Amino acid sequence: MLQDAYTFNGFTTNDIAASRKFYADTLGLQVTENKMRILQIKAAGGNQFIIYPKEDHEPAKFTVLNFEVKDIKEVVNHLIEKGITFEQYDEPIRTDKKGICWDNEGPNIAWFKDNAGNILSVIEE
């Protein structure tokens, strides 16, 4: 039954207008807002996710959304130019000065936060 169901994820923000601007203008995604003030965001391949307002929003302490990219270095440089600051980690995950974890045992990945403190990543295919 559920194995055939379309899935999508959702998470919260404390500022729906700022989130709309961040996801549309900074990340370049297609964002619409419905009557319930929920942001509906379209990504590649027909994927979508939602962001909804929550007054007592607390950002998760884990990655809520991953963007799979072909060239992580190119994407990180582009997002830095757009004002994104990438997270820096030392142990056990080690990132370079731009925030990219070049992991020989797994995919290359870099983490950043949206306007509400939610953790997002770009991860190399």
C-alpha positions in Angstrom: 0.0 0.0 0.0 2.4 2.7 1.1 5.2 1.4 -1.1 3.4 3.1 -4.0 2.7 6.4 -2.3 4.5 9.5 -3.3 6.4 11.0 -0.4 7.7 14.5 0.4 9.2 16.0 3.5 8.3 19.1 5.5 9.9 21.2 8.2 9.2 24.5 10.0 10.3 28.1 10.1 9.7 31.0 12.4 9.6 33.5 9.5 7.7 32.3 6.4 8.5 35.5 4.4 12.2 35.2 5.1 12.1 31.5 4.2 10.3 32.3 0.9 13.0 34.8 0.0 15.8 32.4 1.0 14.5 29.4 -1.0 13.4 31.5 -4.0 16.1 34.2 -4.3 19.1 32.6 -2.6 18.7 29.0 -3.6 16.8 29.7 -6.9 14.0 27.2 -6.3 10.3 27.6 -7.4 8.3 28.6 -4.3 4.6 29.1 -3.9 2.6 29.9 -0.8 -0.8 28.4 -0.3 -3.8 29.7 1.6 -2.6 28.1 4.9 0.7 30.1 4.6 2.6 26.9 3.7 5.5 27.2 1.3 5.4 24.6 -1.5 8.8 24.2 -3.0 9.6 22.4 -6.2 13.0 20.9 -6.8 14.5 18.8 -9.7 12.9 15.6 -10.8 9.4 16.5 -9.7 10.5 16.4 -6.0 8.9 18.8 -3.7 8.9 19.7 0.0 7.0 22.1 2.2 7.9 24.6 4.9 5.3 25.7 7.3 5.2 28.4 10.0 5.5 27.5 13.6 5.7 30.2 16.3 7.8 28.1 18.7 10.1 26.8 15.8 13.3 25.1 16.9 15.6 24.0 14.1 16.5 20.4 14.1 20.0 19.4 15.1 20.3 17.2 12.0 20.1 17.6 8.2 16.5 18.1 7.1 17.2 18.4 3.4 19.9 17.3 1.0 20.6 18.6 -2.5 22.4 16.1 -4.7 24.8 17.9 -7.1 27.2 16.9 -9.8 30.1 19.3 -8.8 30.1 20.2 -5.1 33.0 22.6 -5.4 31.2 24.6 -8.1 27.9 24.7 -6.1 29.6 25.6 -2.8 31.4 28.5 -4.5 28.2 29.7 -6.1 26.3 29.6 -2.8 29.2 31.4 -1.0 28.8 34.2 -3.6 25.1 34.3 -2.7 26.0 34.9 1.0 25.7 31.3 2.3 28.2 30.4 5.1 29.0 26.7 5.3 29.3 24.9 8.6 32.7 24.0 9.9 33.4 20.7 11.5 36.6 19.3 13.0 36.0 15.9 14.6 34.9 13.2 13.6 33.9 14.9 10.4 36.5 17.3 9.0 35.7 20.1 6.6 38.0 22.3 4.6 38.0 26.1 4.9 35.0 26.4 2.6 33.0 23.8 4.6 33.4 20.8 2.3 34.0 17.4 3.8 36.1 15.5 1.3 35.5 11.9 2.5 37.3 9.1 0.7 34.9 6.6 2.3 31.6 8.4 1.4 30.2 11.2 -0.7 31.7 14.7 -0.6 29.3 16.9 1.4 28.9 20.4 2.8 26.3 21.7 5.3 24.7 25.1 5.6 21.7 26.6 7.4 18.6 28.3 6.1 17.2 31.5 7.5 15.5 29.6 10.3 18.5 27.6 11.3 17.5 24.3 9.6 20.5 22.3 8.4 20.7 21.6 4.7 23.4 20.0 2.6 24.8 19.7 -0.8 26.1 16.3 -1.5 28.1 15.2 -4.5 26.5 12.3 -6.6 
